[in-house]
Amino acid sequence: MIVPEWDVNIDGRIDIKDVAQVSKVFGVSHPSPRYNSDFDFNSDSRIDIKDIAIVAKNFGESH
């Protein structure tokens, strides 16, 4: 099974739990110890609305 990277909690579906997990680190950027590159979907060294939007765009998908 291929898990999409935006299924951050790896439960088989993209839902509010994934959006919430990324939202918890909203505003964090590299080199902060809270920065997690797994949530930086557009690879710009910060977790922002663009990353949350990527997860939200795929909301409802399952695998």
Backbone atoms as SQL, in Angstrom:
CREATE TABLE atoms (id INTEGER PRIMARY KEY, chain TEXT, resi INTEGER, resn TEXT, atom TEXT, x REAL, y REAL, z REAL);
INSERT INTO atoms VALUES
  (1, 'A', 1, 'MET', 'N', 0.850, -1.186, 0.000),
  (2, 'A', 1, 'MET', 'CA', 0.000, 0.000, 0.000),
  (3, 'A', 1, 'MET', 'C', 0.886, 1.238, 0.000),
  (4, 'A', 2, 'ILE', 'N', 0.594, 2.137, -0.888),
  (5, 'A', 2, 'ILE', 'CA', 1.306, 3.412, -0.951),
  (6, 'A', 2, 'ILE', 'C', 0.537, 4.426, -0.122),
  (7, 'A', 3, 'VAL', 'N', 1.226, 5.030, 0.831),
  (8, 'A', 3, 'VAL', 'CA', 0.597, 6.014, 1.716),
  (9, 'A', 3, 'VAL', 'C', 0.947, 7.413, 1.205),
  (10, 'A', 4, 'PRO', 'N', -0.057, 8.213, 0.862),
  (11, 'A', 4, 'PRO', 'CA', 0.235, 9.589, 0.448),
  (12, 'A', 4, 'PRO', 'C', 0.901, 10.353, 1.585),
  (13, 'A', 5, 'GLU', 'N', 1.847, 11.206, 1.246),
  (14, 'A', 5, 'GLU', 'CA', 2.581, 11.924, 2.287),
  (15, 'A', 5, 'GLU', 'C', 1.689, 12.812, 3.139),
  (16, 'A', 6, 'TRP', 'N', 0.563, 13.246, 2.629),
  (17, 'A', 6, 'TRP', 'CA', -0.319, 14.123, 3.416),
  (18, 'A', 6, 'TRP', 'C', -1.232, 13.352, 4.355),
  (19, 'A', 7, 'ASP', 'N', -1.153, 12.025, 4.371),
  (20, 'A', 7, 'ASP', 'CA', -1.830, 11.226, 5.400),
  (21, 'A', 7, 'ASP', 'C', -0.847, 11.139, 6.573),
  (22, 'A', 8, 'VAL', 'N', -0.720, 12.245, 7.293),
  (23, 'A', 8, 'VAL', 'CA', 0.357, 12.380, 8.282),
  (24, 'A', 8, 'VAL', 'C', 0.238, 11.428, 9.458),
  (25, 'A', 9, 'ASN', 'N', -0.962, 10.976, 9.780),
  (26, 'A', 9, 'ASN', 'CA', -1.088, 10.028, 10.890),
  (27, 'A', 9, 'ASN', 'C', -1.204, 8.577, 10.405),
  (28, 'A', 10, 'ILE', 'N', -1.072, 8.403, 9.111),
  (29, 'A', 10, 'ILE', 'CA', -1.013, 7.087, 8.458),
  (30, 'A', 10, 'ILE', 'C', -2.140, 6.157, 8.929),
  (31, 'A', 11, 'ASP', 'N', -3.372, 6.665, 8.840),
  (32, 'A', 11, 'ASP', 'CA', -4.513, 5.847, 9.236),
  (33, 'A', 11, 'ASP', 'C', -5.361, 5.415, 8.045),
  (34, 'A', 12, 'GLY', 'N', -4.882, 5.696, 6.838),
  (35, 'A', 12, 'GLY', 'CA', -5.591, 5.253, 5.645),
  (36, 'A', 12, 'GLY', 'C', -6.558, 6.245, 5.048),
  (37, 'A', 13, 'ARG', 'N', -6.679, 7.419, 5.667),
  (38, 'A', 13, 'ARG', 'CA', -7.579, 8.438, 5.117),
  (39, 'A', 13, 'ARG', 'C', -7.057, 9.836, 5.462),
  (40, 'A', 14, 'ILE', 'N', -7.381, 10.770, 4.593),
  (41, 'A', 14, 'ILE', 'CA', -7.022, 12.164, 4.826),
  (42, 'A', 14, 'ILE', 'C', -8.268, 12.810, 5.426),
  (43, 'A', 15, 'ASP', 'N', -8.137, 13.257, 6.672),
  (44, 'A', 15, 'ASP', 'CA', -9.289, 13.810, 7.379),
  (45, 'A', 15, 'ASP', 'C', -8.857, 14.934, 8.305),
  (46, 'A', 16, 'ILE', 'N', -9.777, 15.354, 9.157),
  (47, 'A', 16, 'ILE', 'CA', -9.524, 16.487, 10.045),
  (48, 'A', 16, 'ILE', 'C', -8.354, 16.218, 10.988),
  (49, 'A', 17, 'LYS', 'N', -8.099, 14.966, 11.304),
  (50, 'A', 17, 'LYS', 'CA', -6.967, 14.635, 12.169),
  (51, 'A', 17, 'LYS', 'C', -5.643, 15.004, 11.506),
  (52, 'A', 18, 'ASP', 'N', -5.546, 14.795, 10.202),
  (53, 'A', 18, 'ASP', 'CA', -4.333, 15.169, 9.479),
  (54, 'A', 18, 'ASP', 'C', -4.177, 16.684, 9.421),
  (55, 'A', 19, 'VAL', 'N', -5.282, 17.374, 9.124),
  (56, 'A', 19, 'VAL', 'CA', -5.253, 18.840, 9.088),
  (57, 'A', 19, 'VAL', 'C', -4.859, 19.390, 10.456),
  (58, 'A', 20, 'ALA', 'N', -5.415, 18.832, 11.511),
  (59, 'A', 20, 'ALA', 'CA', -5.127, 19.296, 12.872),
  (60, 'A', 20, 'ALA', 'C', -3.670, 19.074, 13.244),
  (61, 'A', 21, 'GLN', 'N', -3.126, 17.939, 12.848),
  (62, 'A', 21, 'GLN', 'CA', -1.730, 17.647, 13.201),
  (63, 'A', 21, 'GLN', 'C', -0.775, 18.636, 12.537),
  (64, 'A', 22, 'VAL', 'N', -1.022, 18.969, 11.279),
  (65, 'A', 22, 'VAL', 'CA', -0.187, 19.961, 10.600),
  (66, 'A', 22, 'VAL', 'C', -0.424, 21.344, 11.211),
  (67, 'A', 23, 'SER', 'N', -1.657, 21.647, 11.559),
  (68, 'A', 23, 'SER', 'CA', -1.985, 22.952, 12.145),
  (69, 'A', 23, 'SER', 'C', -1.272, 23.187, 13.476),
  (70, 'A', 24, 'LYS', 'N', -0.986, 22.130, 14.201),
  (71, 'A', 24, 'LYS', 'CA', -0.302, 22.270, 15.494),
  (72, 'A', 24, 'LYS', 'C', 1.084, 22.885, 15.360),
  (73, 'A', 25, 'VAL', 'N', 1.692, 22.734, 14.196),
  (74, 'A', 25, 'VAL', 'CA', 3.026, 23.312, 13.998),
  (75, 'A', 25, 'VAL', 'C', 2.990, 24.481, 13.014),
  (76, 'A', 26, 'PHE', 'N', 1.797, 25.037, 12.802),
  (77, 'A', 26, 'PHE', 'CA', 1.642, 26.211, 11.937),
  (78, 'A', 26, 'PHE', 'C', 2.577, 27.325, 12.413),
  (79, 'A', 27, 'GLY', 'N', 3.288, 27.916, 11.483),
  (80, 'A', 27, 'GLY', 'CA', 4.183, 29.033, 11.795),
  (81, 'A', 27, 'GLY', 'C', 5.595, 28.623, 12.164),
  (82, 'A', 28, 'VAL', 'N', 5.851, 27.348, 12.276),
  (83, 'A', 28, 'VAL', 'CA', 7.186, 26.868, 12.637),
  (84, 'A', 28, 'VAL', 'C', 8.031, 26.763, 11.369),
  (85, 'A', 29, 'SER', 'N', 9.272, 27.180, 11.474),
  (86, 'A', 29, 'SER', 'CA', 10.167, 27.084, 10.318),
  (87, 'A', 29, 'SER', 'C', 11.529, 26.547, 10.749),
  (88, 'A', 30, 'HIS', 'N', 12.269, 26.123, 9.756),
  (89, 'A', 30, 'HIS', 'CA', 13.621, 25.627, 9.983),
  (90, 'A', 30, 'HIS', 'C', 14.489, 26.807, 10.419),
  (91, 'A', 31, 'PRO', 'N', 15.308, 26.730, 11.406),
  (92, 'A', 31, 'PRO', 'CA', 15.841, 25.574, 12.125),
  (93, 'A', 31, 'PRO', 'C', 15.212, 25.321, 13.492),
  (94, 'A', 32, 'SER', 'N', 14.007, 25.746, 13.723),
  (95, 'A', 32, 'SER', 'CA', 13.352, 25.510, 15.013),
  (96, 'A', 32, 'SER', 'C', 13.340, 24.015, 15.338),
  (97, 'A', 33, 'PRO', 'N', 13.541, 23.675, 16.598),
  (98, 'A', 33, 'PRO', 'CA', 13.476, 22.259, 16.969),
  (99, 'A', 33, 'PRO', 'C', 12.075, 21.668, 16.777),
  (100, 'A', 34, 'ARG', 'N', 11.049, 22.511, 16.690),
  (101, 'A', 34, 'ARG', 'CA', 9.673, 22.032, 16.448),
  (102, 'A', 34, 'ARG', 'C', 9.400, 21.768, 14.970),
  (103, 'A', 35, 'TYR', 'N', 10.307, 22.234, 14.097),
  (104, 'A', 35, 'TYR', 'CA', 10.125, 22.053, 12.651),
  (105, 'A', 35, 'TYR', 'C', 10.203, 20.568, 12.304),
  (106, 'A', 36, 'ASN', 'N', 9.247, 20.115, 11.525),
  (107, 'A', 36, 'ASN', 'CA', 9.212, 18.727, 11.071),
  (108, 'A', 36, 'ASN', 'C', 9.047, 18.748, 9.557),
  (109, 'A', 37, 'SER', 'N', 10.070, 18.359, 8.842),
  (110, 'A', 37, 'SER', 'CA', 10.028, 18.407, 7.383),
  (111, 'A', 37, 'SER', 'C', 8.938, 17.508, 6.801),
  (112, 'A', 38, 'ASP', 'N', 8.451, 16.553, 7.578),
  (113, 'A', 38, 'ASP', 'CA', 7.360, 15.691, 7.104),
  (114, 'A', 38, 'ASP', 'C', 6.071, 16.477, 6.894),
  (115, 'A', 39, 'PHE', 'N', 5.951, 17.640, 7.527),
  (116, 'A', 39, 'PHE', 'CA', 4.759, 18.475, 7.391),
  (117, 'A', 39, 'PHE', 'C', 4.981, 19.655, 6.444),
  (118, 'A', 40, 'ASP', 'N', 6.166, 19.770, 5.897),
  (119, 'A', 40, 'ASP', 'CA', 6.503, 20.847, 4.967),
  (120, 'A', 40, 'ASP', 'C', 6.341, 20.314, 3.543),
  (121, 'A', 41, 'PHE', 'N', 5.109, 20.212, 3.099),
  (122, 'A', 41, 'PHE', 'CA', 4.793, 19.551, 1.844),
  (123, 'A', 41, 'PHE', 'C', 5.301, 20.268, 0.608),
  (124, 'A', 42, 'ASN', 'N', 5.499, 21.572, 0.688),
  (125, 'A', 42, 'ASN', 'CA', 6.022, 22.299, -0.462),
  (126, 'A', 42, 'ASN', 'C', 7.510, 22.618, -0.308),
  (127, 'A', 43, 'SER', 'N', 8.139, 22.077, 0.710),
  (128, 'A', 43, 'SER', 'CA', 9.599, 22.153, 0.914),
  (129, 'A', 43, 'SER', 'C', 10.154, 23.569, 0.888),
  (130, 'A', 44, 'ASP', 'N', 9.473, 24.482, 1.599),
  (131, 'A', 44, 'ASP', 'CA', 9.972, 25.862, 1.664),
  (132, 'A', 44, 'ASP', 'C', 10.536, 26.207, 3.037),
  (133, 'A', 45, 'SER', 'N', 10.791, 25.194, 3.858),
  (134, 'A', 45, 'SER', 'CA', 11.403, 25.329, 5.190),
  (135, 'A', 45, 'SER', 'C', 10.519, 26.002, 6.217),
  (136, 'A', 46, 'ARG', 'N', 9.211, 26.023, 5.967),
  (137, 'A', 46, 'ARG', 'CA', 8.266, 26.540, 6.966),
  (138, 'A', 46, 'ARG', 'C', 6.927, 25.829, 6.823),
  (139, 'A', 47, 'ILE', 'N', 6.250, 25.705, 7.954),
  (140, 'A', 47, 'ILE', 'CA', 4.924, 25.111, 7.967),
  (141, 'A', 47, 'ILE', 'C', 3.932, 26.263, 7.985),
  (142, 'A', 48, 'ASP', 'N', 3.195, 26.410, 6.910),
  (143, 'A', 48, 'ASP', 'CA', 2.287, 27.550, 6.802),
  (144, 'A', 48, 'ASP', 'C', 0.976, 27.124, 6.140),
  (145, 'A', 49, 'ILE', 'N', 0.172, 28.098, 5.795),
  (146, 'A', 49, 'ILE', 'CA', -1.149, 27.825, 5.234),
  (147, 'A', 49, 'ILE', 'C', -1.059, 27.026, 3.944),
  (148, 'A', 50, 'LYS', 'N', 0.025, 27.163, 3.215),
  (149, 'A', 50, 'LYS', 'CA', 0.189, 26.398, 1.976),
  (150, 'A', 50, 'LYS', 'C', 0.263, 24.899, 2.268),
  (151, 'A', 51, 'ASP', 'N', 0.940, 24.542, 3.336),
  (152, 'A', 51, 'ASP', 'CA', 1.049, 23.129, 3.710),
  (153, 'A', 51, 'ASP', 'C', -0.299, 22.597, 4.205),
  (154, 'A', 52, 'ILE', 'N', -0.995, 23.396, 4.985),
  (155, 'A', 52, 'ILE', 'CA', -2.322, 22.994, 5.453),
  (156, 'A', 52, 'ILE', 'C', -3.269, 22.853, 4.258),
  (157, 'A', 53, 'ALA', 'N', -3.160, 23.750, 3.297),
  (158, 'A', 53, 'ALA', 'CA', -4.018, 23.701, 2.111),
  (159, 'A', 53, 'ALA', 'C', -3.783, 22.432, 1.296),
  (160, 'A', 54, 'ILE', 'N', -2.558, 21.962, 1.233),
  (161, 'A', 54, 'ILE', 'CA', -2.259, 20.723, 0.511),
  (162, 'A', 54, 'ILE', 'C', -2.989, 19.552, 1.151),
  (163, 'A', 55, 'VAL', 'N', -2.962, 19.495, 2.475),
  (164, 'A', 55, 'VAL', 'CA', -3.679, 18.426, 3.169),
  (165, 'A', 55, 'VAL', 'C', -5.188, 18.588, 2.937),
  (166, 'A', 56, 'ALA', 'N', -5.685, 19.807, 3.103),
  (167, 'A', 56, 'ALA', 'CA', -7.122, 20.065, 2.951),
  (168, 'A', 56, 'ALA', 'C', -7.602, 19.760, 1.531),
  (169, 'A', 57, 'LYS', 'N', -6.766, 20.021, 0.542),
  (170, 'A', 57, 'LYS', 'CA', -7.131, 19.754, -0.855),
  (171, 'A', 57, 'LYS', 'C', -7.386, 18.257, -1.065),
  (172, 'A', 58, 'ASN', 'N', -6.706, 17.432, -0.307),
  (173, 'A', 58, 'ASN', 'CA', -6.831, 15.984, -0.445),
  (174, 'A', 58, 'ASN', 'C', -7.778, 15.376, 0.598),
  (175, 'A', 59, 'PHE', 'N', -8.467, 16.236, 1.332),
  (176, 'A', 59, 'PHE', 'CA', -9.411, 15.812, 2.375),
  (177, 'A', 59, 'PHE', 'C', -10.433, 14.825, 1.797),
  (178, 'A', 60, 'GLY', 'N', -10.642, 13.738, 2.490),
  (179, 'A', 60, 'GLY', 'CA', -11.619, 12.750, 2.066),
  (180, 'A', 60, 'GLY', 'C', -11.036, 11.585, 1.299),
  (181, 'A', 61, 'GLU', 'N', -9.774, 11.719, 0.849),
  (182, 'A', 61, 'GLU', 'CA', -9.130, 10.598, 0.168),
  (183, 'A', 61, 'GLU', 'C', -8.903, 9.460, 1.143),
  (184, 'A', 62, 'SER', 'N', -8.911, 8.267, 0.628),
  (185, 'A', 62, 'SER', 'CA', -8.539, 7.119, 1.444),
  (186, 'A', 62, 'SER', 'C', -7.716, 6.180, 0.586),
  (187, 'A', 63, 'HIS', 'N', -7.017, 5.309, 1.258),
  (188, 'A', 63, 'HIS', 'CA', -6.153, 4.352, 0.531),
  (189, 'A', 63, 'HIS', 'C', -6.123, 3.044, 1.256);
